[in-house]
Amino acid sequence: MKFAIGYQQPENGEPFSNIVRDYQEHIAEVYFPWTGMATGRAALGNIRGAMDWAAQEELEDQLRQFRAMGIKLDLLFNANCYGAYAVSCKLENEVCSIADYLDSLDLLPEVVTTTSPFIATTLKKHFPSIELRASVNMRVDSTLAMEYLADIFDSFHIRRDLQRNLANVERFHHWCQTHGKTLCLLANSGCLRNCPYQSFHDNLVAHDAEIDEIKNARGFMPHLCWKLYGDEAKRVEFLRASWIRPEDLHRYEKYIPVFKLATRQHSHPRMVIGAYCEGKYRGNLLDLLEPSFSSIFSPYAIDNQRFPADWHNIAGDCATNCQHCGRCDEVLKQVLVKQHDPM
């Protein structure tokens, strides 16, 4: 089983390449943002205008080490919004200059993941060797959608809201196989299933640098998941989300060649990568996800080992339009424990 993991500069000072090296046989790709660029997370190396001037040098050094290990590089242009520059010559020049610069370092990425058809079209024209991948944030939810995008994208993330149902994954895989494309899947997203805030939230993240400089209104929670989980009666919604436990991922292996793990902002990326590489995890399932909800669930935890043997079937059969059949409520009673209880 192979994984694509998200680059970060860990706060504990450990080079990310150390983690990659320790799990090298399981790592196919490392995906990374460019310093200062808007992406699906806060910009690397820039916090409220304070530039980390060492971030760029460190990134390049780490990319060289990944390449030396035979790990593919996946450059992210996956912001949900590029504002007034979305189809501009400026953005075209910026994207091409980054690719040119990486090429000059012999670090041209094998893959670029983007939410932007404009960026994908630009790179296909100027850098045809790069595999262009549709970001999970594009919410590709049908084979028809992939058909519409087939002229510019080489691989697709299935919409995470659909991925627990293996029949969906098999159908997407069959289309990709027939049309010479590749299917990808994000395994450890903490996001709500069918979250109606997603477009709103992704746009906030894309404009994170601007939002940090503005006096924002108080009393509004922009993250629906945190709002829901703050209400103990709504915590069952966690079980209805899109995450897949390490123990269940093997069921997808014949459909997905490389599984994406969200680790770019996770506080313990080594733990996440280790759990999925080993296919098992003893502990609080909340700690494996990005975002993690351990603090909002406190003093409770989700004991990963307490899930019933048929959990994957329960999760996979769950309808998008929940009928509140009670199965998730029963499972929650089984897996919800005090944080300090043995796990």
C-alpha atoms as one frame of an Amber mdcrd trajectory, in Angstrom:
protein
   0.000   0.000   0.000   1.396   3.386  -1.037   0.719   6.857   0.310   1.039
  10.507  -0.672   1.848  12.591   2.393   1.766  16.334   2.964   5.032  18.158
   3.591   5.407  20.349   6.631   8.196  21.888   8.667   7.545  20.207  12.048
   7.628  22.421  15.117   9.763  19.906  17.005  12.607  20.546  14.565  12.686
  17.034  13.087  13.257  17.233   9.323  10.248  15.857   7.474  12.666  13.782
   5.404  13.402  11.709   8.521   9.770  10.598   8.635   9.740   9.899   4.899
  12.930   7.867   5.185  11.559   5.753   8.039   8.469   4.860   5.976  10.117
   5.070   2.566   8.815   1.740   1.278   5.241   2.977   1.786   5.637   6.548
   0.493   5.003   7.136  -3.217   4.649  10.930  -3.205   5.168  13.999  -1.058
   2.850  16.889  -1.842   3.933  20.409  -0.969   2.944  24.071  -1.385   5.177
  26.820  -2.716   6.249  29.364  -0.133   3.912  32.324   0.102   1.361  30.883
  -2.342  -2.308  30.495  -1.460  -3.273  26.814  -1.236  -5.833  24.627   0.490
  -4.091  25.444   3.791  -2.390  28.515   5.241   0.567  29.689   3.144   3.943
  28.124   3.923   6.552  30.492   5.371   4.322  33.547   5.774   2.459  34.451
   8.963   0.798  37.870   9.006   3.492  39.309   6.762   6.363  37.861   8.776
   8.380  35.862   6.268  10.331  32.827   7.382  13.273  33.378   5.069  14.699
  29.961   5.847  11.499  28.185   4.782  12.313  28.323   1.068  15.853  27.018
   1.495  14.646  24.255   3.794  11.888  23.279   1.353  14.336  22.969  -1.534
  16.736  20.900   0.564  13.921  18.574   1.612  12.704  18.202  -1.976  16.201
  17.132  -3.025  16.187  14.487  -0.317  12.764  13.192  -1.352  13.880  12.997
  -4.971  17.059  11.132  -3.958  14.863   8.562  -2.185  12.883   7.995  -5.374
   9.785   9.736  -3.995   7.635  11.627  -6.495   6.995  15.339  -5.928   3.470
  16.776  -6.075   3.277  20.580  -6.203   0.053  22.108  -4.881  -1.856  24.904
  -6.565  -5.053  23.935  -4.781  -6.449  27.176  -3.392 -10.185  27.402  -3.898
  -9.938  31.018  -5.048  -7.303  33.138  -6.783  -9.502  36.220  -6.736  -9.254
  38.710  -9.577  -6.142  36.908 -10.852  -7.943  33.586 -11.400  -7.485  33.604
 -15.214  -4.796  36.278 -15.438  -1.470  36.533 -17.190  -0.032  37.258 -13.750
  -1.129  33.887 -12.362  -0.028  32.124 -15.543   3.421  33.709 -15.284   3.665
  32.955 -11.578   2.788  29.281 -11.993   5.143  28.839 -14.941   7.986  30.648
 -13.189   7.705  28.324 -10.185   7.761  25.263 -12.445  10.685  26.719 -14.419
  12.613  27.383 -11.236  12.041  23.863  -9.926  13.081  22.490 -13.307  16.329
  24.471 -13.091  17.025  22.672  -9.800  16.214  19.275 -11.367  13.156  19.233
  -9.100  10.363  19.589 -11.638   7.433  17.848  -9.934   6.023  14.665 -11.399
   2.549  15.761 -10.280   0.678  19.029  -9.804  -2.565  18.972  -7.825  -4.886
  21.886  -8.478  -8.451  23.095  -8.092  -8.020  25.433 -11.061  -8.842  24.335
 -14.626  -6.919  27.434 -15.724  -3.743  26.349 -13.938  -4.159  22.797 -15.238
  -4.553  24.078 -18.809  -1.529  26.355 -18.423   0.719  23.572 -17.176  -0.515
  21.090 -19.764   0.522  23.566 -22.450   3.933  24.496 -21.067   4.923  21.401
 -19.042   3.271  18.403 -20.719   5.348  15.875 -18.758   3.625  16.786 -15.480
   0.706  14.637 -14.320  -2.209  16.964 -13.581  -4.413  15.911 -10.697  -7.857
  17.220  -9.774  -7.841  18.246  -6.128 -10.225  16.717  -3.616 -11.539  20.263
  -3.213 -12.995  20.097  -6.748 -15.530  17.610  -5.350 -15.561  15.389  -8.430
 -18.693  13.368  -7.746 -19.500  11.506 -10.968 -17.883   9.777 -13.911 -19.520
  12.426 -16.065 -17.567  15.112 -14.206 -14.331  13.227 -14.916 -15.340  12.932
 -18.558 -15.765  16.709 -18.762 -12.263  17.197 -17.306 -10.508  14.395 -19.164
  -8.775  16.681 -21.654  -6.794  18.503 -18.966  -6.535  16.170 -15.950  -4.708
  12.836 -15.701  -5.872  11.784 -12.242  -8.794  12.553  -9.959  -9.596  12.556
  -6.272 -13.006  11.045  -5.737 -15.314  13.317  -3.768 -14.698  12.227  -0.189
 -18.423  12.255   0.619 -18.829   9.235  -1.699 -15.786   7.174  -0.816 -17.090
   5.049   2.051 -19.305   3.179  -0.389 -17.068   0.707  -2.215 -19.518   0.436
  -5.100 -18.953   4.145  -5.793 -15.195   3.716  -5.679 -15.347   0.685  -7.977
 -17.435   2.618 -10.503 -15.019   5.562 -10.522 -12.054   3.198 -10.772 -13.565
   1.355 -13.728 -14.056   4.624 -15.608 -10.485   5.720 -14.864  -9.074   2.369
 -15.912 -11.041   2.446 -19.165  -9.900   5.985 -19.990  -6.252   5.776 -18.942
  -6.713   7.875 -15.803  -5.863   7.323 -12.132  -8.161   7.476  -9.111  -7.011
   8.944  -5.779  -8.584   9.110  -2.333  -8.044  11.171   0.845  -8.202   8.770
   3.784  -8.061  10.840   6.975 -10.085  13.976   6.385 -11.830  15.244   9.494
 -14.352  17.224   7.453 -18.085  16.683   7.780 -19.695  14.572   5.103 -21.549
  16.751   2.573 -20.532  19.832   4.519 -22.581  22.820   3.301 -19.867  25.164
   4.610 -17.123  23.708   2.399 -17.101  26.333  -0.366 -17.317  29.099   2.224
 -14.528  27.586   4.316 -12.228  26.810   1.378 -12.559  30.404   0.203 -11.666
  31.628   3.692  -8.517  29.505   3.634  -7.564  30.774   0.169  -7.753  34.342
   1.507  -6.182  33.506   4.860  -3.409  36.109   4.572  -5.924  38.888   3.893
  -8.332  37.772   6.593  -5.529  37.834   9.162  -5.103  41.566   8.530  -8.773
  42.486   8.962 -10.791  43.080  12.107 -13.315  40.278  11.904 -16.729  40.124
  13.552 -16.985  38.287  16.837 -19.439  35.592  17.763 -19.482  33.672  14.473
 -17.914  30.224  14.130 -16.816  29.801  10.479 -16.214  26.051  10.903 -19.467
  24.091  10.978 -17.756  20.959  12.316 -16.532  22.767  15.438 -19.950  24.310
  15.929 -21.666  20.903  15.748 -19.179  19.005  17.888 -19.457  21.662  20.571
 -22.935  20.233  21.158 -22.628  16.781  22.752 -25.922  15.730  21.169 -24.433
  16.331  17.694 -21.179  14.416  18.146 -22.637  11.376  16.439 -22.140  13.347
  13.194 -18.449  12.501  13.511 -19.247   8.879  12.687 -21.118   9.949   9.554
 -18.094  11.770   8.107 -15.771  10.594   5.314 -12.678   9.311   7.160 -11.542
   5.721   6.698  -9.825   3.884   9.544  -6.367   2.366   8.943  -7.903  -1.072
   9.546 -10.350  -0.651   6.651  -8.123   0.893   4.016  -7.011  -2.458   2.574
 -10.515  -2.861   1.104  -9.716  -0.026  -1.329  -6.280  -1.178  -2.413  -7.350
  -2.739  -5.714  -8.970   0.547  -6.758  -6.548   3.179  -5.428  -2.802   3.007
  -6.224  -1.844   5.899  -3.912  -3.784   7.066  -0.850  -3.505  10.672   0.237
  -2.943  11.379   3.936  -3.611  14.871   5.288  -0.469  15.725   7.260   0.458
  19.266   6.197  -0.818  20.841   9.400  -1.117  17.820  11.648   0.732  18.151
  14.955   1.945  14.519  14.841   2.481  13.531  11.189   4.701  10.591  12.134
   1.874   9.052  14.170  -0.612   9.397  11.303   1.745   7.962   8.696   2.772
   5.106  10.982  -0.816   4.128  11.751  -1.861   3.949   8.100   1.322   2.187
   7.002   0.774  -0.450   9.685  -2.951  -0.699   8.972  -3.901  -0.425  12.624
  -4.061   2.126  15.400  -4.437   1.824  19.141  -5.646   5.130  20.539  -7.977
   8.058  20.004  -9.179   8.053  16.392  -9.704  11.822  16.615  -5.911  12.192
  16.776  -5.425  10.671  13.310  -7.537  13.176  11.444  -6.853  16.608  10.010
  -8.363  18.596  11.510  -8.251  16.776  14.828 -11.188  17.265  17.150  -9.604
  15.931  20.335  -9.875  19.251  22.138 -13.564  19.837  21.370 -14.467  16.237
  22.365 -12.497  16.499  25.626 -12.776  14.905  28.161 -13.954  12.161  25.790
 -12.153  10.244  23.068 -13.046   7.843  20.249 -11.385   4.499  21.014 -10.385
   3.160  17.611 -10.239  -0.439  18.851 -13.842  -0.446  20.048 -15.412  -0.189
  16.591 -17.567  -3.209  15.713 -16.198  -5.703  13.205 -18.830  -4.691  10.651
 -18.160  -0.952  10.984 -17.034  -0.585   7.379 -20.318  -2.060   6.175 -22.302
   0.217   8.485 -20.413   3.277   7.247 -20.503   2.207   3.606 -24.230   1.512
   3.573 -25.079   4.824   5.204 -27.272   6.971   2.974 -26.187  10.484   2.055
 -29.632  11.603   3.173 -29.430  10.224   6.702 -32.620   8.542   7.936 -31.360
   8.483  11.549 -31.751   4.733  11.792 -29.919   4.639  15.126 -26.928   2.515
  14.091 -24.417   5.353  14.462 -25.859   6.238  17.878 -25.264   2.665  19.033
 -21.704   2.658  17.704 -20.983   5.984  19.406 -22.016   4.500  22.757 -19.538
   1.696  22.111 -16.525   3.790  21.053 -16.876   6.957  23.162 -14.659   6.740
  26.254 -13.006   9.081  28.733  -9.664  10.319  27.390  -7.719   8.834  30.284
  -9.335   5.403  30.073  -7.016   2.636  28.794  -7.091   2.375  24.995
